[in-house]
């Protein structure tokens, strides 16, 4: 009796990795926007003792989770060009990290 092996797909792993880049970029954008725009800073105060940090992290985690769910549902049975996804993810992580550095986001400060 022969067993048929199902080919492995890269979609689920690529979805998880790309979602991490999207979440990182979201955190950097939230940090920079909160510094640049007073109303955004006020909207991001979900818990007063923590200030806008509570909103920045919450929004970033929600965006990460939604991105992962959407990408996974789209790519769960597909073979995705993993190297391209990885490079895009690294770029998004770098930009997200840049957005959280005080020397950068204070350029837009109020």
N, C-alpha and C positions, 0 to 999 in steps of 0.2 A: 504494500500500500504506500503510495507516494503522498507526501504532504506538500501542499503548495504554500510557499512562503509569501506573505504579503510584503511588498516593498515598503521600507521605512520612508516616512515623509519628513521633511524638515520644517514644514509649516508650523506645528505647535511650538517648537523650540524657537524658531525665528519670531513668532508672535510674542513670546515672552521676552525675548531680548530687545526687540524693537519697542515694546511697551515700556521697558525700563528707560530707554532713551527718551521717549515721549514724556514720561513722568519727570525725569530729570530736567528736561527743557521747560516743562510747566513750572517746576519749582523756581528755576532761574528767572523765568518771565514774571511770575508772581512777585518775587522779591524785588526785581527792578521796577515793575509797575507800581508796587506799593510805595517805593521810594520816590518815584517820579510824580505820582498823582495822589494827592491827598484823599480824594473820595474813595479811591481803590483801597488805600491803607485803612480807611475807616470801615469799609465793607468787610475787610478781611479780619476784623476783630471778632472772632467767634467766642473767645474766652478772655475776658478783660485782663486777668493777671498775666497772661502770656502775650497779650497785644496781638498785632497782626500776624505774628508767627503761627498762631493757631490756625488761622485761615489759610495762610500760604501752604502749610504742610497738608492740611485737610484737602484743599483743592488739588494739590499735586497728586495725592494718593488716589483721589476719586478719578482724576484724569488717567492715571496709570491703570487703574482697575478697569475702567471703561475701554481704554485702548486695548488692553490685553484681551478682554472678552470679545470685542469686535474683531480684532485681528485673528484670534483663535477660531472664531466661528467662520471666518472667511478662508483661513488657510489650513484648517484641521486635516484635510485630506489631500493637500497639495505639496508638491516639491517646490520650495522657494529657493531662489538664488541666495544662499546663505551669506556669502562673502559680501555681497552688496548691502544686505540688511545689516551686517555687522559694522561695515564702514559708516553707514548712515547713523547707526546707533552711537558709535564712538563720537561722531561729530555732534550729535544732539547732547550727549553727556558732557562733552567739553563746553558747549555753549551754555548748558544749564549750570555747570560749575562756575563758569565765568560770571553768570548772572547773580550768583550768591556771594561773590567777593565784594567786600565793602569798597575797595578802591574802584571797582567798576560801577556798582549801583549808586554810589554816592555822587558820581558824575551827573546823575539825573535828579539829584536830591532837591528836596524842598526845605 
